[in-house]
């Protein structure tokens, strides 16, 4: 019998300060619009094949603030 690989489990964070900050962000209309726009850009780039490197490659983009 072949053993099955178990996915690595991440420790769940229940930091009240972190949760409060996330709640503030999701209630901010400008933040939501920016997040939706960014998500659409990433999906579009991957769909048309631009996700294989270059300036806007989401998988390699470091240094976000």
URWODA-V311324 format. One record per pair of residues at least 6 apart in sequence whose C-alpha atoms are under 6 Angstrom apart, sorted by the first residue. I is the first residue (numbers start at 1). J is the second residue. Records with the same first field share a line. If there is no record, write none. Layout:
I->J + J
This chain:
45->51
51->57
